[in-house]
Amino acid sequence: ERRGRIEALLKRMKVWAERHQNPLLLPDRISYAALVGAIIQEAKPDFALEVDDIVRKMELSDRAAVRPDGNIYALALDAFFKSGDPSAVLRAENIFERMQHESNIQPDEVLYTLLMKVYSASGDAEGSNKALSSMIQEFRAGREGCRPSEISFLTAMVSWEKSGHQDAVDAALRLFNNM
């Protein structure tokens, strides 16, 4: 099992670092990204909560090499998207907020679109639309990394389709016309 091998390797890295008194041997964000990826792939019940716990521990680390970057947050948002957990939207919003305010990482098109996918999976078209609007606003303010892609617009349109709103078709058409 991939996860078990990665967890064993992380433990060995900690032992080696202590034995050789070398902090460079300690696991870093790349090591934890491998673990998070394995947990997502395993997809056991509550795996998204476990991912969130790991990210939280990384955020609280006193080692800069462990603190999460945009890729770690992308993995966490993807976990919430794949989880089917009823609390996925609240948890994704929480981690998105922590990313910006505690880790000082500004979202880009990928992170916004992943947040939109979480909203979409739960049928929350308004949330998806709000995230798309924020992305567009950031882009217009000069953040080139927030340029919405076709996938961003498609995600927002799919959110409307999944929402069951009576005006979903009109809302999706408005998005299409604004691409």
C-alpha positions as CSV (number, residue, x, y, z in Angstrom):
1,E,0.0,0.0,0.0
2,R,1.4,3.3,-1.1
3,R,0.3,5.3,1.9
4,G,1.9,2.8,4.3
5,R,5.2,3.0,2.5
6,I,5.1,6.8,2.5
7,E,4.3,7.0,6.2
8,A,7.1,4.5,7.0
9,L,9.5,6.7,4.9
10,L,8.4,9.9,6.8
11,K,9.1,8.1,10.1
12,R,12.6,6.9,8.9
13,M,13.4,10.5,7.8
14,K,12.6,11.8,11.3
15,V,14.8,9.1,12.9
16,W,17.7,9.8,10.5
17,A,17.4,13.5,11.1
18,E,17.5,13.0,14.9
19,R,20.3,10.4,14.7
20,H,22.5,12.5,12.5
21,Q,21.4,15.8,14.0
22,N,20.6,17.1,10.6
23,P,17.3,18.9,10.2
24,L,17.7,18.8,6.4
25,L,16.7,15.1,6.6
26,L,13.3,15.9,8.1
27,P,10.2,15.6,5.9
28,D,9.3,18.7,4.0
29,R,6.2,19.9,2.1
30,I,7.0,17.7,-0.8
31,S,7.2,14.6,1.5
32,Y,3.8,15.6,2.9
33,A,2.4,16.2,-0.6
34,A,3.2,12.6,-1.4
35,L,1.4,11.5,1.7
36,V,-1.7,13.7,1.0
37,G,-1.8,12.4,-2.6
38,A,-1.7,8.8,-1.3
39,I,-4.5,9.5,1.2
40,I,-6.6,11.1,-1.6
41,Q,-5.9,8.1,-3.9
42,E,-6.9,5.7,-1.1
43,A,-10.2,7.5,-0.7
44,K,-11.2,5.9,2.6
45,P,-14.1,7.4,4.6
46,D,-13.3,10.9,6.0
47,F,-10.1,11.1,3.9
48,A,-10.7,14.8,3.3
49,L,-10.8,15.5,7.0
50,E,-7.5,13.7,7.4
51,V,-6.0,15.8,4.6
52,D,-7.3,19.0,6.3
53,D,-5.6,17.8,9.6
54,I,-2.3,17.3,7.8
55,V,-2.5,20.7,6.1
56,R,-3.4,22.3,9.5
57,K,-0.3,20.8,11.1
58,M,1.8,22.0,8.2
59,E,0.4,25.5,8.6
60,L,1.4,25.5,12.3
61,S,4.9,24.2,11.6
62,D,7.9,26.3,12.7
63,R,9.8,25.0,9.7
64,A,9.4,27.0,6.5
65,A,10.2,23.9,4.4
66,V,7.0,22.2,5.8
67,R,4.5,25.1,5.5
68,P,2.0,24.5,2.7
69,D,2.3,26.2,-0.7
70,G,-0.3,26.6,-3.4
71,N,0.2,23.0,-4.5
72,I,-0.7,21.6,-1.1
73,Y,-3.8,23.8,-0.9
74,A,-4.7,22.6,-4.4
75,L,-4.5,19.0,-3.1
76,A,-6.6,19.8,-0.1
77,L,-9.3,21.5,-2.2
78,D,-9.3,18.5,-4.6
79,A,-9.8,16.2,-1.6
80,F,-12.9,18.2,-0.6
81,F,-14.2,18.1,-4.2
82,K,-13.7,14.3,-4.3
83,S,-15.0,13.6,-0.8
84,G,-18.7,13.9,-1.2
85,D,-18.7,15.1,2.4
86,P,-21.8,17.3,3.2
87,S,-19.4,19.7,5.0
88,A,-17.0,20.0,2.1
89,V,-18.1,23.5,1.1
90,L,-17.6,24.9,4.6
91,R,-14.3,23.1,5.0
92,A,-13.1,24.2,1.6
93,E,-14.0,27.8,2.4
94,N,-12.2,27.5,5.7
95,I,-9.0,26.2,4.1
96,F,-9.2,28.8,1.3
97,E,-9.5,31.6,4.0
98,R,-6.6,30.1,6.0
99,M,-4.5,29.9,2.8
100,Q,-5.0,33.6,2.2
101,H,-4.9,35.1,5.7
102,E,-2.6,32.7,7.7
103,S,-0.3,31.5,4.9
104,N,-0.4,34.7,2.8
105,I,-0.9,32.7,-0.4
106,Q,-3.0,34.5,-2.9
107,P,-5.2,32.2,-5.0
108,D,-4.7,31.8,-8.7
109,E,-6.9,30.5,-11.4
110,V,-6.3,26.9,-10.4
111,L,-7.1,27.4,-6.8
112,Y,-10.2,29.4,-7.6
113,T,-11.4,26.8,-10.0
114,L,-10.9,24.0,-7.5
115,L,-12.9,26.0,-5.0
116,M,-15.6,26.4,-7.7
117,K,-15.6,22.6,-8.2
118,V,-16.3,22.0,-4.5
119,Y,-19.3,24.4,-4.8
120,S,-20.4,22.7,-8.0
121,A,-20.2,19.2,-6.5
122,S,-22.6,20.4,-3.7
123,G,-25.0,22.1,-6.2
124,D,-24.0,25.6,-4.9
125,A,-24.1,27.7,-8.1
126,E,-24.1,31.0,-6.2
127,G,-20.9,30.0,-4.4
128,S,-19.2,29.0,-7.6
129,N,-20.4,32.2,-9.3
130,K,-19.0,34.2,-6.3
131,A,-15.6,32.5,-6.7
132,L,-15.6,33.2,-10.4
133,S,-16.5,36.8,-9.8
134,S,-13.6,37.1,-7.3
135,M,-11.2,35.6,-9.8
136,I,-12.3,38.0,-12.5
137,Q,-12.0,41.0,-10.1
138,E,-8.5,39.9,-9.1
139,F,-7.6,39.6,-12.8
140,R,-9.0,43.0,-13.6
141,A,-7.0,44.4,-10.7
142,G,-3.8,43.2,-12.4
143,R,-3.2,39.7,-11.1
144,E,-2.4,37.8,-14.3
145,G,-2.4,34.5,-12.5
146,C,-6.2,34.9,-11.9
147,R,-7.1,35.0,-15.6
148,P,-10.2,32.7,-15.8
149,S,-9.8,29.8,-18.1
150,E,-12.3,28.0,-20.2
151,I,-12.4,25.4,-17.5
152,S,-13.2,28.1,-14.9
153,F,-16.2,29.2,-16.9
154,L,-17.2,25.6,-17.7
155,T,-17.1,24.8,-14.0
156,A,-19.4,27.7,-13.2
157,M,-21.8,26.6,-16.0
158,V,-21.8,23.1,-14.7
159,S,-22.5,24.4,-11.2
160,W,-25.7,26.0,-12.5
161,E,-26.7,22.8,-14.3
162,K,-26.2,20.8,-11.0
163,S,-28.0,23.4,-8.9
164,G,-31.5,22.7,-10.1
165,H,-32.4,26.4,-10.1
166,Q,-35.2,27.2,-12.5
167,D,-33.1,29.9,-14.2
168,A,-30.0,27.7,-14.4
169,V,-30.0,27.6,-18.2
170,D,-30.2,31.4,-18.4
171,A,-27.5,31.9,-15.8
172,A,-25.2,29.4,-17.6
173,L,-25.9,31.1,-21.0
174,R,-24.9,34.5,-19.4
175,L,-21.6,33.0,-18.3
176,F,-21.0,31.5,-21.7
177,N,-21.6,34.9,-23.3
178,N,-19.2,36.6,-20.9
179,M,-16.3,34.2,-21.6
